Amino acid sequence: MEADHDTTVQDKLTIPRLTFAGEADRIVYGENFGSVTVVIAGVLRKHKQALQQLGWDVVILPGSGMDHTKAMLPETVLPLIKPWLAANLLK
């Protein structure tokens, strides 16, 4: 990972950390937003090992239709976050 403000503060974080995305999590912004594409799942895959070394739990939610919108639905998020919180609040 490139050194930036995020990586320089990682050793100061003392809380459990979780990041997740759907395996098809990719957002295409229109011309009003610079016509950029943000491939969230791709970034997490690319940096997964480095993130884990920094203390992050990284989860890629499976399913070819698991895009950004589906990955953020309560029925997707809650089964992931509830046990993670229960396990990590006790640490």
PDB file of N, CA, C and O in Angstrom, chain B, residues numbered from 101:
ATOM      1  N   MET B 101       0.839  -1.181   0.000  1.00  0.00           N
ATOM      2  CA  MET B 101       0.000   0.000   0.000  1.00  0.00           C
ATOM      3  C   MET B 101       0.879   1.238   0.000  1.00  0.00           C
ATOM      4  O   MET B 101       1.960   1.257   0.588  1.00  0.00           O
ATOM      5  N   GLU B 102       0.400   2.245  -0.657  1.00  0.00           N
ATOM      6  CA  GLU B 102       1.126   3.490  -0.687  1.00  0.00           C
ATOM      7  C   GLU B 102       1.002   4.177   0.665  1.00  0.00           C
ATOM      8  O   GLU B 102      -0.039   4.108   1.318  1.00  0.00           O
ATOM      9  N   ALA B 103       2.093   4.846   1.081  1.00  0.00           N
ATOM     10  CA  ALA B 103       2.047   5.590   2.333  1.00  0.00           C
ATOM     11  C   ALA B 103       1.148   6.806   2.151  1.00  0.00           C
ATOM     12  O   ALA B 103       1.334   7.580   1.212  1.00  0.00           O
ATOM     13  N   ASP B 104       0.203   6.974   3.013  1.00  0.00           N
ATOM     14  CA  ASP B 104      -0.658   8.146   3.008  1.00  0.00           C
ATOM     15  C   ASP B 104      -1.131   8.368   4.434  1.00  0.00           C
ATOM     16  O   ASP B 104      -0.683   7.685   5.355  1.00  0.00           O
ATOM     17  N   HIS B 105      -2.023   9.308   4.615  1.00  0.00           N
ATOM     18  CA  HIS B 105      -2.491   9.611   5.961  1.00  0.00           C
ATOM     19  C   HIS B 105      -3.132   8.405   6.632  1.00  0.00           C
ATOM     20  O   HIS B 105      -2.979   8.209   7.838  1.00  0.00           O
ATOM     21  N   ASP B 106      -3.854   7.593   5.853  1.00  0.00           N
ATOM     22  CA  ASP B 106      -4.498   6.414   6.435  1.00  0.00           C
ATOM     23  C   ASP B 106      -3.487   5.444   7.012  1.00  0.00           C
ATOM     24  O   ASP B 106      -3.667   4.950   8.125  1.00  0.00           O
ATOM     25  N   THR B 107      -2.431   5.165   6.274  1.00  0.00           N
ATOM     26  CA  THR B 107      -1.470   4.166   6.752  1.00  0.00           C
ATOM     27  C   THR B 107      -0.603   4.702   7.880  1.00  0.00           C
ATOM     28  O   THR B 107      -0.109   3.922   8.694  1.00  0.00           O
ATOM     29  N   THR B 108      -0.409   5.990   7.948  1.00  0.00           N
ATOM     30  CA  THR B 108       0.448   6.535   9.007  1.00  0.00           C
ATOM     31  C   THR B 108      -0.222   6.525  10.372  1.00  0.00           C
ATOM     32  O   THR B 108       0.459   6.650  11.390  1.00  0.00           O
ATOM     33  N   VAL B 109      -1.532   6.379  10.416  1.00  0.00           N
ATOM     34  CA  VAL B 109      -2.228   6.369  11.706  1.00  0.00           C
ATOM     35  C   VAL B 109      -2.665   4.984  12.144  1.00  0.00           C
ATOM     36  O   VAL B 109      -3.198   4.832  13.244  1.00  0.00           O
ATOM     37  N   GLN B 110      -2.456   3.977  11.324  1.00  0.00           N
ATOM     38  CA  GLN B 110      -2.949   2.634  11.632  1.00  0.00           C
ATOM     39  C   GLN B 110      -2.449   2.112  12.976  1.00  0.00           C
ATOM     40  O   GLN B 110      -3.203   1.468  13.705  1.00  0.00           O
ATOM     41  N   ASP B 111      -1.202   2.378  13.310  1.00  0.00           N
ATOM     42  CA  ASP B 111      -0.653   1.865  14.579  1.00  0.00           C
ATOM     43  C   ASP B 111      -1.232   2.588  15.790  1.00  0.00           C
ATOM     44  O   ASP B 111      -1.027   2.150  16.923  1.00  0.00           O
ATOM     45  N   LYS B 112      -1.938   3.665  15.576  1.00  0.00           N
ATOM     46  CA  LYS B 112      -2.567   4.394  16.684  1.00  0.00           C
ATOM     47  C   LYS B 112      -3.987   3.905  16.966  1.00  0.00           C
ATOM     48  O   LYS B 112      -4.559   4.210  18.012  1.00  0.00           O
ATOM     49  N   LEU B 113      -4.546   3.152  16.033  1.00  0.00           N
ATOM     50  CA  LEU B 113      -5.898   2.638  16.213  1.00  0.00           C
ATOM     51  C   LEU B 113      -5.879   1.460  17.183  1.00  0.00           C
ATOM     52  O   LEU B 113      -5.086   0.530  17.034  1.00  0.00           O
ATOM     53  N   THR B 114      -6.746   1.512  18.161  1.00  0.00           N
ATOM     54  CA  THR B 114      -6.807   0.434  19.147  1.00  0.00           C
ATOM     55  C   THR B 114      -8.158  -0.280  19.113  1.00  0.00           C
ATOM     56  O   THR B 114      -8.431  -1.143  19.948  1.00  0.00           O
ATOM     57  N   ILE B 115      -8.980   0.075  18.168  1.00  0.00           N
ATOM     58  CA  ILE B 115     -10.304  -0.534  18.055  1.00  0.00           C
ATOM     59  C   ILE B 115     -10.282  -1.644  17.000  1.00  0.00           C
ATOM     60  O   ILE B 115      -9.450  -1.617  16.094  1.00  0.00           O
ATOM     61  N   PRO B 116     -11.180  -2.608  17.112  1.00  0.00           N
ATOM     62  CA  PRO B 116     -11.296  -3.611  16.052  1.00  0.00           C
ATOM     63  C   PRO B 116     -11.725  -2.926  14.763  1.00  0.00           C
ATOM     64  O   PRO B 116     -12.456  -1.936  14.789  1.00  0.00           O
ATOM     65  N   ARG B 117     -11.264  -3.463  13.629  1.00  0.00           N
ATOM     66  CA  ARG B 117     -11.533  -2.843  12.337  1.00  0.00           C
ATOM     67  C   ARG B 117     -12.045  -3.888  11.355  1.00  0.00           C
ATOM     68  O   ARG B 117     -11.484  -4.978  11.235  1.00  0.00           O
ATOM     69  N   LEU B 118     -13.118  -3.537  10.656  1.00  0.00           N
ATOM     70  CA  LEU B 118     -13.715  -4.414   9.661  1.00  0.00           C
ATOM     71  C   LEU B 118     -13.972  -3.601   8.406  1.00  0.00           C
ATOM     72  O   LEU B 118     -14.481  -2.481   8.463  1.00  0.00           O
ATOM     73  N   THR B 119     -13.615  -4.178   7.284  1.00  0.00           N
ATOM     74  CA  THR B 119     -13.985  -3.600   5.997  1.00  0.00           C
ATOM     75  C   THR B 119     -14.564  -4.711   5.144  1.00  0.00           C
ATOM     76  O   THR B 119     -14.113  -5.855   5.199  1.00  0.00           O
ATOM     77  N   PHE B 120     -15.566  -4.363   4.357  1.00  0.00           N
ATOM     78  CA  PHE B 120     -16.190  -5.391   3.523  1.00  0.00           C
ATOM     79  C   PHE B 120     -16.771  -4.762   2.270  1.00  0.00           C
ATOM     80  O   PHE B 120     -17.028  -3.560   2.204  1.00  0.00           O
ATOM     81  N   ALA B 121     -16.964  -5.606   1.300  1.00  0.00           N
ATOM     82  CA  ALA B 121     -17.584  -5.193   0.037  1.00  0.00           C
ATOM     83  C   ALA B 121     -18.129  -6.437  -0.643  1.00  0.00           C
ATOM     84  O   ALA B 121     -17.673  -7.552  -0.388  1.00  0.00           O
ATOM     85  N   GLY B 122     -19.098  -6.236  -1.499  1.00  0.00           N
ATOM     86  CA  GLY B 122     -19.592  -7.323  -2.332  1.00  0.00           C
ATOM     87  C   GLY B 122     -18.572  -7.614  -3.423  1.00  0.00           C
ATOM     88  O   GLY B 122     -17.845  -6.715  -3.848  1.00  0.00           O
ATOM     89  N   GLU B 123     -18.512  -8.849  -3.875  1.00  0.00           N
ATOM     90  CA  GLU B 123     -17.496  -9.205  -4.872  1.00  0.00           C
ATOM     91  C   GLU B 123     -17.683  -8.469  -6.192  1.00  0.00           C
ATOM     92  O   GLU B 123     -16.747  -8.381  -6.986  1.00  0.00           O
ATOM     93  N   ALA B 124     -18.880  -7.939  -6.438  1.00  0.00           N
ATOM     94  CA  ALA B 124     -19.128  -7.149  -7.645  1.00  0.00           C
ATOM     95  C   ALA B 124     -19.285  -5.665  -7.297  1.00  0.00           C
ATOM     96  O   ALA B 124     -19.912  -4.906  -8.036  1.00  0.00           O
ATOM     97  N   ASP B 125     -18.707  -5.266  -6.161  1.00  0.00           N
ATOM     98  CA  ASP B 125     -18.847  -3.893  -5.671  1.00  0.00           C
ATOM     99  C   ASP B 125     -18.003  -2.945  -6.518  1.00  0.00           C
ATOM    100  O   ASP B 125     -16.781  -2.869  -6.388  1.00  0.00           O
ATOM    101  N   ARG B 126     -18.692  -2.240  -7.373  1.00  0.00           N
ATOM    102  CA  ARG B 126     -18.049  -1.345  -8.333  1.00  0.00           C
ATOM    103  C   ARG B 126     -19.040  -0.222  -8.601  1.00  0.00           C
ATOM    104  O   ARG B 126     -20.191  -0.483  -8.951  1.00  0.00           O
ATOM    105  N   ILE B 127     -18.607   1.022  -8.442  1.00  0.00           N
ATOM    106  CA  ILE B 127     -19.496   2.158  -8.647  1.00  0.00           C
ATOM    107  C   ILE B 127     -18.985   2.979  -9.814  1.00  0.00           C
ATOM    108  O   ILE B 127     -17.822   3.381  -9.849  1.00  0.00           O
ATOM    109  N   VAL B 128     -19.863   3.219 -10.763  1.00  0.00           N
ATOM    110  CA  VAL B 128     -19.528   4.046 -11.922  1.00  0.00           C
ATOM    111  C   VAL B 128     -20.231   5.383 -11.735  1.00  0.00           C
ATOM    112  O   VAL B 128     -21.460   5.455 -11.730  1.00  0.00           O
ATOM    113  N   TYR B 129     -19.445   6.435 -11.581  1.00  0.00           N
ATOM    114  CA  TYR B 129     -19.995   7.771 -11.413  1.00  0.00           C
ATOM    115  C   TYR B 129     -20.098   8.462 -12.764  1.00  0.00           C
ATOM    116  O   TYR B 129     -19.228   8.299 -13.619  1.00  0.00           O
ATOM    117  N   GLY B 130     -21.136   9.214 -12.949  1.00  0.00           N
ATOM    118  CA  GLY B 130     -21.373   9.915 -14.197  1.00  0.00           C
ATOM    119  C   GLY B 130     -20.510  11.152 -14.357  1.00  0.00           C
ATOM    120  O   GLY B 130     -19.641  11.454 -13.538  1.00  0.00           O
ATOM    121  N   GLU B 131     -20.780  11.839 -15.423  1.00  0.00           N
ATOM    122  CA  GLU B 131     -20.007  13.025 -15.791  1.00  0.00           C
ATOM    123  C   GLU B 131     -20.025  14.094 -14.693  1.00  0.00           C
ATOM    124  O   GLU B 131     -19.029  14.786 -14.484  1.00  0.00           O
ATOM    125  N   ASN B 132     -21.151  14.228 -13.997  1.00  0.00           N
ATOM    126  CA  ASN B 132     -21.247  15.222 -12.920  1.00  0.00           C
ATOM    127  C   ASN B 132     -20.286  14.937 -11.771  1.00  0.00           C
ATOM    128  O   ASN B 132     -19.975  15.824 -10.976  1.00  0.00           O
ATOM    129  N   PHE B 133     -19.822  13.699 -11.692  1.00  0.00           N
ATOM    130  CA  PHE B 133     -18.902  13.309 -10.620  1.00  0.00           C
ATOM    131  C   PHE B 133     -17.549  12.893 -11.163  1.00  0.00           C
ATOM    132  O   PHE B 133     -16.839  12.114 -10.526  1.00  0.00           O
ATOM    133  N   GLY B 134     -17.183  13.397 -12.321  1.00  0.00           N
ATOM    134  CA  GLY B 134     -15.862  13.147 -12.878  1.00  0.00           C
ATOM    135  C   GLY B 134     -15.742  11.908 -13.734  1.00  0.00           C
ATOM    136  O   GLY B 134     -14.640  11.562 -14.161  1.00  0.00           O
ATOM    137  N   SER B 135     -16.838  11.235 -13.994  1.00  0.00           N
ATOM    138  CA  SER B 135     -16.820  10.021 -14.822  1.00  0.00           C
ATOM    139  C   SER B 135     -15.767   9.013 -14.350  1.00  0.00           C
ATOM    140  O   SER B 135     -15.006   8.467 -15.149  1.00  0.00           O
ATOM    141  N   VAL B 136     -15.743   8.786 -13.070  1.00  0.00           N
ATOM    142  CA  VAL B 136     -14.778   7.833 -12.515  1.00  0.00           C
ATOM    143  C   VAL B 136     -15.482   6.541 -12.131  1.00  0.00           C
ATOM    144  O   VAL B 136     -16.689   6.524 -11.890  1.00  0.00           O
ATOM    145  N   THR B 137     -14.722   5.476 -12.078  1.00  0.00           N
ATOM    146  CA  THR B 137     -15.209   4.180 -11.622  1.00  0.00           C
ATOM    147  C   THR B 137     -14.417   3.795 -10.386  1.00  0.00           C
ATOM    148  O   THR B 137     -13.187   3.822 -10.392  1.00  0.00           O
ATOM    149  N   VAL B 138     -15.122   3.440  -9.336  1.00  0.00           N
ATOM    150  CA  VAL B 138     -14.488   3.022  -8.091  1.00  0.00           C
ATOM    151  C   VAL B 138     -14.758   1.530  -7.923  1.00  0.00           C
ATOM    152  O   VAL B 138     -15.898   1.108  -7.735  1.00  0.00           O
ATOM    153  N   VAL B 139     -13.701   0.752  -7.992  1.00  0.00           N
ATOM    154  CA  VAL B 139     -13.824  -0.705  -7.884  1.00  0.00           C
ATOM    155  C   VAL B 139     -13.454  -1.095  -6.453  1.00  0.00           C
ATOM    156  O   VAL B 139     -12.316  -1.472  -6.174  1.00  0.00           O
ATOM    157  N   ILE B 140     -14.426  -0.998  -5.560  1.00  0.00           N
ATOM    158  CA  ILE B 140     -14.178  -1.199  -4.134  1.00  0.00           C
ATOM    159  C   ILE B 140     -13.677  -2.611  -3.851  1.00  0.00           C
ATOM    160  O   ILE B 140     -12.680  -2.780  -3.148  1.00  0.00           O
ATOM    161  N   ALA B 141     -14.341  -3.611  -4.379  1.00  0.00           N
ATOM    162  CA  ALA B 141     -13.913  -4.996  -4.137  1.00  0.00           C
ATOM    163  C   ALA B 141     -12.505  -5.230  -4.672  1.00  0.00           C
ATOM    164  O   ALA B 141     -11.711  -5.926  -4.039  1.00  0.00           O
ATOM    165  N   GLY B 142     -12.194  -4.666  -5.808  1.00  0.00           N
ATOM    166  CA  GLY B 142     -10.860  -4.827  -6.391  1.00  0.00           C
ATOM    167  C   GLY B 142      -9.772  -4.228  -5.516  1.00  0.00           C
ATOM    168  O   GLY B 142      -8.697  -4.809  -5.367  1.00  0.00           O
ATOM    169  N   VAL B 143     -10.047  -3.083  -4.946  1.00  0.00           N
ATOM    170  CA  VAL B 143      -9.075  -2.435  -4.057  1.00  0.00           C
ATOM    171  C   VAL B 143      -8.876  -3.289  -2.808  1.00  0.00           C
ATOM    172  O   VAL B 143      -7.747  -3.474  -2.352  1.00  0.00           O
ATOM    173  N   LEU B 144      -9.966  -3.805  -2.260  1.00  0.00           N
ATOM    174  CA  LEU B 144      -9.833  -4.650  -1.065  1.00  0.00           C
ATOM    175  C   LEU B 144      -9.058  -5.928  -1.378  1.00  0.00           C
ATOM    176  O   LEU B 144      -8.212  -6.353  -0.591  1.00  0.00           O
ATOM    177  N   ARG B 145      -9.344  -6.539  -2.524  1.00  0.00           N
ATOM    178  CA  ARG B 145      -8.597  -7.748  -2.907  1.00  0.00           C
ATOM    179  C   ARG B 145      -7.102  -7.426  -3.060  1.00  0.00           C
ATOM    180  O   ARG B 145      -6.245  -8.154  -2.560  1.00  0.00           O
ATOM    181  N   LYS B 146      -6.814  -6.345  -3.746  1.00  0.00           N
ATOM    182  CA  LYS B 146      -5.427  -5.968  -4.019  1.00  0.00           C
ATOM    183  C   LYS B 146      -4.647  -5.701  -2.728  1.00  0.00           C
ATOM    184  O   LYS B 146      -3.466  -6.033  -2.636  1.00  0.00           O
ATOM    185  N   HIS B 147      -5.298  -5.108  -1.745  1.00  0.00           N
ATOM    186  CA  HIS B 147      -4.609  -4.699  -0.523  1.00  0.00           C
ATOM    187  C   HIS B 147      -4.976  -5.550   0.695  1.00  0.00           C
ATOM    188  O   HIS B 147      -4.661  -5.183   1.827  1.00  0.00           O
ATOM    189  N   LYS B 148      -5.637  -6.682   0.465  1.00  0.00           N
ATOM    190  CA  LYS B 148      -6.133  -7.494   1.581  1.00  0.00           C
ATOM    191  C   LYS B 148      -5.025  -7.882   2.560  1.00  0.00           C
ATOM    192  O   LYS B 148      -5.187  -7.708   3.768  1.00  0.00           O
ATOM    193  N   GLN B 149      -3.933  -8.390   2.071  1.00  0.00           N
ATOM    194  CA  GLN B 149      -2.857  -8.823   2.964  1.00  0.00           C
ATOM    195  C   GLN B 149      -2.306  -7.651   3.768  1.00  0.00           C
ATOM    196  O   GLN B 149      -2.092  -7.777   4.974  1.00  0.00           O
ATOM    197  N   ALA B 150      -2.079  -6.534   3.128  1.00  0.00           N
ATOM    198  CA  ALA B 150      -1.550  -5.362   3.830  1.00  0.00           C
ATOM    199  C   ALA B 150      -2.552  -4.867   4.874  1.00  0.00           C
ATOM    200  O   ALA B 150      -2.162  -4.502   5.983  1.00  0.00           O
ATOM    201  N   LEU B 151      -3.834  -4.854   4.525  1.00  0.00           N
ATOM    202  CA  LEU B 151      -4.848  -4.433   5.480  1.00  0.00           C
ATOM    203  C   LEU B 151      -4.890  -5.369   6.685  1.00  0.00           C
ATOM    204  O   LEU B 151      -4.982  -4.917   7.826  1.00  0.00           O
ATOM    205  N   GLN B 152      -4.824  -6.664   6.429  1.00  0.00           N
ATOM    206  CA  GLN B 152      -4.832  -7.627   7.530  1.00  0.00           C
ATOM    207  C   GLN B 152      -3.606  -7.452   8.422  1.00  0.00           C
ATOM    208  O   GLN B 152      -3.714  -7.579   9.642  1.00  0.00           O
ATOM    209  N   GLN B 153      -2.468  -7.169   7.849  1.00  0.00           N
ATOM    210  CA  GLN B 153      -1.267  -6.922   8.644  1.00  0.00           C
ATOM    211  C   GLN B 153      -1.417  -5.667   9.510  1.00  0.00           C
ATOM    212  O   GLN B 153      -0.785  -5.546  10.559  1.00  0.00           O
ATOM    213  N   LEU B 154      -2.255  -4.746   9.061  1.00  0.00           N
ATOM    214  CA  LEU B 154      -2.523  -3.532   9.834  1.00  0.00           C
ATOM    215  C   LEU B 154      -3.632  -3.740  10.863  1.00  0.00           C
ATOM    216  O   LEU B 154      -3.981  -2.813  11.595  1.00  0.00           O
ATOM    217  N   GLY B 155      -4.186  -4.951  10.923  1.00  0.00           N
ATOM    218  CA  GLY B 155      -5.185  -5.261  11.931  1.00  0.00           C
ATOM    219  C   GLY B 155      -6.629  -5.237  11.462  1.00  0.00           C
ATOM    220  O   GLY B 155      -7.547  -5.309  12.278  1.00  0.00           O
ATOM    221  N   TRP B 156      -6.837  -5.137  10.169  1.00  0.00           N
ATOM    222  CA  TRP B 156      -8.189  -5.111   9.623  1.00  0.00           C
ATOM    223  C   TRP B 156      -8.678  -6.518   9.317  1.00  0.00           C
ATOM    224  O   TRP B 156      -7.907  -7.366   8.867  1.00  0.00           O
ATOM    225  N   ASP B 157      -9.958  -6.763   9.562  1.00  0.00           N
ATOM    226  CA  ASP B 157     -10.635  -7.948   9.057  1.00  0.00           C
ATOM    227  C   ASP B 157     -11.226  -7.535   7.717  1.00  0.00           C
ATOM    228  O   ASP B 157     -11.941  -6.536   7.627  1.00  0.00           O
ATOM    229  N   VAL B 158     -10.928  -8.303   6.679  1.00  0.00           N
ATOM    230  CA  VAL B 158     -11.367  -7.975   5.323  1.00  0.00           C
ATOM    231  C   VAL B 158     -12.285  -9.087   4.832  1.00  0.00           C
ATOM    232  O   VAL B 158     -11.911 -10.259   4.834  1.00  0.00           O
ATOM    233  N   VAL B 159     -13.486  -8.710   4.412  1.00  0.00           N
ATOM    234  CA  VAL B 159     -14.464  -9.687   3.934  1.00  0.00           C
ATOM    235  C   VAL B 159     -14.960  -9.259   2.557  1.00  0.00           C
ATOM    236  O   VAL B 159     -15.411  -8.129   2.370  1.00  0.00           O
ATOM    237  N   ILE B 160     -14.871 -10.163   1.612  1.00  0.00           N
ATOM    238  CA  ILE B 160     -15.467  -9.970   0.293  1.00  0.00           C
ATOM    239  C   ILE B 160     -16.706 -10.861   0.256  1.00  0.00           C
ATOM    240  O   ILE B 160     -16.595 -12.087   0.300  1.00  0.00           O
ATOM    241  N   LEU B 161     -17.866 -10.253   0.175  1.00  0.00           N
ATOM    242  CA  LEU B 161     -19.120 -10.997   0.179  1.00  0.00           C
ATOM    243  C   LEU B 161     -19.327 -11.660  -1.179  1.00  0.00           C
ATOM    244  O   LEU B 161     -19.302 -10.980  -2.205  1.00  0.00           O
ATOM    245  N   PRO B 162     -19.529 -12.975  -1.199  1.00  0.00           N
ATOM    246  CA  PRO B 162     -19.621 -13.693  -2.473  1.00  0.00           C
ATOM    247  C   PRO B 162     -20.940 -13.474  -3.201  1.00  0.00           C
ATOM    248  O   PRO B 162     -21.966 -13.144  -2.606  1.00  0.00           O
ATOM    249  N   GLY B 163     -20.871 -13.670  -4.501  1.00  0.00           N
ATOM    250  CA  GLY B 163     -22.053 -13.599  -5.350  1.00  0.00           C
ATOM    251  C   GLY B 163     -21.833 -12.642  -6.498  1.00  0.00           C
ATOM    252  O   GLY B 163     -21.488 -11.478  -6.290  1.00  0.00           O
ATOM    253  N   SER B 164     -22.028 -13.127  -7.698  1.00  0.00           N
ATOM    254  CA  SER B 164     -21.771 -12.285  -8.865  1.00  0.00           C
ATOM    255  C   SER B 164     -22.674 -11.054  -8.887  1.00  0.00           C
ATOM    256  O   SER B 164     -22.317 -10.040  -9.487  1.00  0.00           O
ATOM    257  N   GLY B 165     -23.823 -11.128  -8.250  1.00  0.00           N
ATOM    258  CA  GLY B 165     -24.719  -9.978  -8.179  1.00  0.00           C
ATOM    259  C   GLY B 165     -24.537  -9.149  -6.922  1.00  0.00           C
ATOM    260  O   GLY B 165     -25.320  -8.235  -6.660  1.00  0.00           O
ATOM    261  N   MET B 166     -23.501  -9.463  -6.135  1.00  0.00           N
ATOM    262  CA  MET B 166     -23.278  -8.764  -4.872  1.00  0.00           C
ATOM    263  C   MET B 166     -22.551  -7.451  -5.150  1.00  0.00           C
ATOM    264  O   MET B 166     -21.341  -7.325  -4.962  1.00  0.00           O
ATOM    265  N   ASP B 167     -23.347  -6.476  -5.608  1.00  0.00           N
ATOM    266  CA  ASP B 167     -22.786  -5.170  -5.923  1.00  0.00           C
ATOM    267  C   ASP B 167     -22.848  -4.262  -4.693  1.00  0.00           C
ATOM    268  O   ASP B 167     -23.159  -4.715  -3.591  1.00  0.00           O
ATOM    269  N   HIS B 168     -22.552  -2.992  -4.894  1.00  0.00           N
ATOM    270  CA  HIS B 168     -22.499  -2.054  -3.772  1.00  0.00           C
ATOM    271  C   HIS B 168     -23.844  -1.958  -3.053  1.00  0.00           C
ATOM    272  O   HIS B 168     -23.906  -1.967  -1.824  1.00  0.00           O
ATOM    273  N   THR B 169     -24.902  -1.866  -3.826  1.00  0.00           N
ATOM    274  CA  THR B 169     -26.231  -1.725  -3.228  1.00  0.00           C
ATOM    275  C   THR B 169     -26.618  -2.960  -2.430  1.00  0.00           C
ATOM    276  O   THR B 169     -27.100  -2.835  -1.304  1.00  0.00           O
ATOM    277  N   LYS B 170     -26.420  -4.144  -2.983  1.00  0.00           N
ATOM    278  CA  LYS B 170     -26.781  -5.383  -2.283  1.00  0.00           C
ATOM    279  C   LYS B 170     -25.895  -5.614  -1.066  1.00  0.00           C
ATOM    280  O   LYS B 170     -26.358  -6.148  -0.059  1.00  0.00           O
ATOM    281  N   ALA B 171     -24.635  -5.220  -1.145  1.00  0.00           N
ATOM    282  CA  ALA B 171     -23.714  -5.413  -0.021  1.00  0.00           C
ATOM    283  C   ALA B 171     -24.058  -4.512   1.164  1.00  0.00           C
ATOM    284  O   ALA B 171     -23.601  -4.760   2.280  1.00  0.00           O
ATOM    285  N   MET B 172     -24.852  -3.480   0.935  1.00  0.00           N
ATOM    286  CA  MET B 172     -25.199  -2.547   2.007  1.00  0.00           C
ATOM    287  C   MET B 172     -26.591  -2.779   2.591  1.00  0.00           C
ATOM    288  O   MET B 172     -26.999  -2.089   3.525  1.00  0.00           O
ATOM    289  N   LEU B 173     -27.317  -3.751   2.041  1.00  0.00           N
ATOM    290  CA  LEU B 173     -28.661  -4.033   2.551  1.00  0.00           C
ATOM    291  C   LEU B 173     -28.587  -4.642   3.946  1.00  0.00           C
ATOM    292  O   LEU B 173     -27.675  -5.417   4.233  1.00  0.00           O
ATOM    293  N   PRO B 174     -29.537  -4.302   4.818  1.00  0.00           N
ATOM    294  CA  PRO B 174     -29.525  -4.848   6.171  1.00  0.00           C
ATOM    295  C   PRO B 174     -29.458  -6.370   6.211  1.00  0.00           C
ATOM    296  O   PRO B 174     -28.774  -6.936   7.064  1.00  0.00           O
ATOM    297  N   GLU B 175     -30.164  -7.043   5.291  1.00  0.00           N
ATOM    298  CA  GLU B 175     -30.149  -8.511   5.312  1.00  0.00           C
ATOM    299  C   GLU B 175     -28.793  -9.089   4.927  1.00  0.00           C
ATOM    300  O   GLU B 175     -28.521 -10.262   5.184  1.00  0.00           O
ATOM    301  N   THR B 176     -27.946  -8.277   4.314  1.00  0.00           N
ATOM    302  CA  THR B 176     -26.578  -8.692   4.004  1.00  0.00           C
ATOM    303  C   THR B 176     -25.627  -8.284   5.119  1.00  0.00           C
ATOM    304  O   THR B 176     -24.793  -9.073   5.562  1.00  0.00           O
ATOM    305  N   VAL B 177     -25.763  -7.051   5.561  1.00  0.00           N
ATOM    306  CA  VAL B 177     -24.825  -6.465   6.528  1.00  0.00           C
ATOM    307  C   VAL B 177     -24.980  -7.066   7.927  1.00  0.00           C
ATOM    308  O   VAL B 177     -23.985  -7.422   8.558  1.00  0.00           O
ATOM    309  N   LEU B 178     -26.192  -7.179   8.405  1.00  0.00           N
ATOM    310  CA  LEU B 178     -26.389  -7.618   9.789  1.00  0.00           C
ATOM    311  C   LEU B 178     -25.840  -9.008  10.086  1.00  0.00           C
ATOM    312  O   LEU B 178     -25.206  -9.184  11.127  1.00  0.00           O
ATOM    313  N   PRO B 179     -26.052 -10.019   9.215  1.00  0.00           N
ATOM    314  CA  PRO B 179     -25.458 -11.326   9.507  1.00  0.00           C
ATOM    315  C   PRO B 179     -23.920 -11.298   9.527  1.00  0.00           C
ATOM    316  O   PRO B 179     -23.296 -12.156  10.150  1.00  0.00           O
ATOM    317  N   LEU B 180     -23.327 -10.345   8.868  1.00  0.00           N
ATOM    318  CA  LEU B 180     -21.870 -10.188   8.892  1.00  0.00           C
ATOM    319  C   LEU B 180     -21.414  -9.433  10.138  1.00  0.00           C
ATOM    320  O   LEU B 180     -20.507  -9.870  10.846  1.00  0.00           O
ATOM    321  N   ILE B 181     -22.050  -8.302  10.392  1.00  0.00           N
ATOM    322  CA  ILE B 181     -21.583  -7.412  11.452  1.00  0.00           C
ATOM    323  C   ILE B 181     -21.929  -7.898  12.860  1.00  0.00           C
ATOM    324  O   ILE B 181     -21.114  -7.762  13.773  1.00  0.00           O
ATOM    325  N   LYS B 182     -23.128  -8.462  13.051  1.00  0.00           N
ATOM    326  CA  LYS B 182     -23.528  -8.868  14.400  1.00  0.00           C
ATOM    327  C   LYS B 182     -22.542  -9.856  15.035  1.00  0.00           C
ATOM    328  O   LYS B 182     -22.096  -9.609  16.155  1.00  0.00           O
ATOM    329  N   PRO B 183     -22.181 -10.968  14.368  1.00  0.00           N
ATOM    330  CA  PRO B 183     -21.221 -11.878  15.003  1.00  0.00           C
ATOM    331  C   PRO B 183     -19.823 -11.262  15.106  1.00  0.00           C
ATOM    332  O   PRO B 183     -19.087 -11.541  16.053  1.00  0.00           O
ATOM    333  N   TRP B 184     -19.463 -10.427  14.132  1.00  0.00           N
ATOM    334  CA  TRP B 184     -18.151  -9.776  14.180  1.00  0.00           C
ATOM    335  C   TRP B 184     -18.074  -8.859  15.399  1.00  0.00           C
ATOM    336  O   TRP B 184     -17.080  -8.865  16.125  1.00  0.00           O
ATOM    337  N   LEU B 185     -19.122  -8.075  15.618  1.00  0.00           N
ATOM    338  CA  LEU B 185     -19.147  -7.190  16.793  1.00  0.00           C
ATOM    339  C   LEU B 185     -19.111  -8.003  18.078  1.00  0.00           C
ATOM    340  O   LEU B 185     -18.366  -7.668  18.999  1.00  0.00           O
ATOM    341  N   ALA B 186     -19.906  -9.066  18.152  1.00  0.00           N
ATOM    342  CA  ALA B 186     -19.927  -9.894  19.351  1.00  0.00           C
ATOM    343  C   ALA B 186     -18.549 -10.482  19.642  1.00  0.00           C
ATOM    344  O   ALA B 186     -18.120 -10.511  20.795  1.00  0.00           O
ATOM    345  N   ALA B 187     -17.864 -10.944  18.621  1.00  0.00           N
ATOM    346  CA  ALA B 187     -16.542 -11.548  18.795  1.00  0.00           C
ATOM    347  C   ALA B 187     -15.477 -10.508  19.125  1.00  0.00           C
ATOM    348  O   ALA B 187     -14.540 -10.791  19.871  1.00  0.00           O
ATOM    349  N   ASN B 188     -15.619  -9.319  18.576  1.00  0.00           N
ATOM    350  CA  ASN B 188     -14.557  -8.319  18.729  1.00  0.00           C
ATOM    351  C   ASN B 188     -14.781  -7.350  19.875  1.00  0.00           C
ATOM    352  O   ASN B 188     -13.840  -6.669  20.283  1.00  0.00           O
ATOM    353  N   LEU B 189     -15.971  -7.264  20.401  1.00  0.00           N
ATOM    354  CA  LEU B 189     -16.200  -6.409  21.563  1.00  0.00           C
ATOM    355  C   LEU B 189     -15.648  -7.056  22.815  1.00  0.00           C
ATOM    356  O   LEU B 189     -15.412  -6.378  23.815  1.00  0.00           O
ATOM    357  N   LEU B 190     -15.440  -8.363  22.770  1.00  0.00           N
ATOM    358  CA  LEU B 190     -14.927  -9.082  23.934  1.00  0.00           C
ATOM    359  C   LEU B 190     -13.408  -9.115  23.983  1.00  0.00           C
ATOM    360  O   LEU B 190     -12.827  -9.585  24.962  1.00  0.00           O
ATOM    361  N   LYS B 191     -12.754  -8.612  22.922  1.00  0.00           N
ATOM    362  CA  LYS B 191     -11.287  -8.647  22.891  1.00  0.00           C
ATOM    363  C   LYS B 191     -10.681  -7.590  23.765  1.00  0.00           C
ATOM    364  O   LYS B 191      -9.457  -7.485  23.849  1.00  0.00           O
TER     365      LYS B 191
END
